[in-house]
Amino acid sequence: MTESRCVLSESFGSSSPSPRSQFPGLLRFSLISFLLLCFTACVFTERVRVGAEALIEKHLYLLKNRRVGIICNQTSVLPGGAHLVDTLIRLGVDVTALLSPEHGIRGTKPAGEKIEDGIDPKTGLPIYSLYGRNRKPTREMLKNVDVLVFDLQDVGARFYTYTSTMALGMEAAAENGKQFIVLDRPNPINGIDIEGPVLDTVLRSFVGMFPIPVRHGMTLGELAEMIRGEWMDGREPLDLVVIPMEGWQRSMWYDETGLPWVSPSPNMTTLATAIVYPGTCFFEATNVSEGRGTEHPFEYIGAPWIDGDSLSMRLNNSGLAGVRFESVQFTPKSESAAATNPKWAGIRCGGVLVHIVNRGNFHPVETGLTMLDVIMKSYPSQFKIQKDLFDRLAGERDVRESLVSGVMVSKLSDIQNGKLQVFKRIRSKYLLY
């Protein structure tokens, strides 16, 4: 199926008389230098404008006289803090339904906990769960909807479930003849770096539906275009509109956008968490704590039988770039939102803090797999792995099998490189920035 890409954006330009004929010599040089300095300052202090802002300011006509369903959560806010839903209702948009991803509309539910349908107490709108009995919008959910708007903040890792929620929403929109609008937001760990195994679709699941690597370097708007262009063939055509950001550059990390950090989920509390997550999330498929129930989820890695001093020394001697490992002790605690039943709850664990010292040359997937390799070899009788879950997270069975057989992580990366190059060529067709 071939579809035209509908991406709404605006270009701005200006021209002014050259000062060359008016200011000779040093004066002209000084003026040009001053103007360049001012321009540079503006470039690096200008806040990124997210797709939700562009929708409200320039493209609200898309929602005029239409019934609107919104896939949203606590990250669906404008930079001033106003929620997208409240803002659209205030502007007279006929919002008729809210659809909730994993963690709920307010982002307070723990990972994996099923979300129930309900009524939003503030607006009185029905809330339909996309992380309970259904993960794909049903015809009943969409019966009072003409257009489905998607506005969630992603974290840049394949196994974060908001990509799957978007993909299933796109499928439902196509099948039911609804337009699907994606309001784009930044990839918080930049849009350049790509790393990790490319998913073998034999292992397709809600933590990975498409052949993309763990760290894909794309925004959700770009992924939406890629999903439609590459993997929706043979289905009903989708009327997809992506409203891009303004001012975002691929090299940007989230703290360079000027936007406030709103935790996309209870354990994604900081940008530092998001940076290590593509690697340390693998520990979810082991009996080693990934730090849930602590103040440093995904940054604390440990277990009661791990000696943090010994492990930190071995990891610091492993040659990993951009990271230092600090010996820590921690006790995971059960919490209502972040971790209802974390591994080793109430038990003292030894382990390490993954401390990023140079995010520019830090490779989270390589780091996570190296940590697994060192712990597996250091504690062979205590370390356990859940094969099926690990394979789904990794995206390839070869990763686990290679680790178990003692293949070096660097060699494993070399094996994966060919598939990454294929992905990059396909990806290049769908980049918006």
Buried (B, 14 or more C-beta within 10 A) or exposed (E): EEBEEEBBBEEEEEEEEEEEEEBEEEEBEEBBEEEEEEEEEEEEEEEBBBBBBBBBEBBBEBBEEBBBBBBBBBBBBBBEEEBBBBBBBEEEBBBBBBBBBBBBBEBBBBBEBEBEBBEBEEBEBBBBBBBBEBBBBEEEBBEEBBBBBBBBBBBBBBBBBBBBBBBBBBBBBBBBEBBBBBBBBBBBBBBEBBBBBBBBEEBBBBBBBBBBBBBBBBBBBBBBBBBBBBBBEEEEEBBBBBBBBBBBBBEBBBEBBBBEBBBBBBBBBBBBBBBBBBBBBBBBBBBBBBBBBBEBBBBBBBBEBBBBEEBBBBBBEBEBEBBBBEBBEBBBBBBEBBBBEBBBBEEEBBBBBBBBEEBEEBBBBBBBBBBBBBBBEBBEEBBEBBEEBBBBBBBBBBBBEBBEEEBEBEEBBEBBEEBBEEBEEEBEEBBBB
